[in-house]
Amino acid sequence: MLRIVLIATMVLCVITPVRAETRIDCAQSPVKVTVPGKYTCQDLGVHSGEKTNFQFRRTNVFGMSNERIKLGVQLYQAMCYNCFVHDYVVSDRAKDRIQRFNKTTKSGANWSDMHRIDGSTYSLTFDSDGRHCSGFIHGGGFVKGGYENYVMGYFCPAEGKPVFGDGDLKSLIASISVSAR
């Protein structure tokens, strides 16, 4: 009996779709940053969510603005009607998700605690690559039980500049747009 359960578990793991990252034209990306600069966009594919059969798409935008702001943004978007990202993912798991996002955040130090900026937007600060960065997570498209999507990432001002205050960070987050699924 135990052997059959293990085989069934292995089969479930094998059929879970995982696709390697693919560079895409930023004009075709479902997440856009309107701050002028040079950016690269990646489609990380569609995959199953945590503890659900819902399908989600992840898309990244990263690069440098014309004002030397280093940024990395990831969209996590539900791909079916009535699918959603649980509220606790946005609020309770945000710091961990930001810290594991990419090389910039994985090498980060001096992490602050998360705090709510407003509504479904949370932020924290950290240092990386000689910059004082602001990490964030923002839930979008509120539905019963969660959000249609969330955007997370960071903005790091030019070297030697102070970390962004909440007002500046809110303006930068407002520069991110998400296309309907």
Secondary structure as GFF3:
##gff-version 3
##sequence-region A 1 181
A	DSSP	alpha_helix	2	15	.	.	.	ID=ss1
A	DSSP	beta_strand	22	24	.	.	.	ID=ss2
A	DSSP	three_ten_helix	26	28	.	.	.	ID=ss3
A	DSSP	beta_strand	31	33	.	.	.	ID=ss4
A	DSSP	beta_strand	37	48	.	.	.	ID=ss5
A	DSSP	beta_strand	55	65	.	.	.	ID=ss6
A	DSSP	beta_strand	70	78	.	.	.	ID=ss7
A	DSSP	beta_strand	85	86	.	.	.	ID=ss8
A	DSSP	alpha_helix	87	91	.	.	.	ID=ss9
A	DSSP	alpha_helix	94	99	.	.	.	ID=ss10
A	DSSP	alpha_helix	103	106	.	.	.	ID=ss11
A	DSSP	beta_strand	115	118	.	.	.	ID=ss12
A	DSSP	beta_strand	121	128	.	.	.	ID=ss13
A	DSSP	beta_strand	131	143	.	.	.	ID=ss14
A	DSSP	beta_strand	146	156	.	.	.	ID=ss15
A	DSSP	alpha_helix	166	174	.	.	.	ID=ss16
A	DSSP	beta_strand	176	178	.	.	.	ID=ss17
###
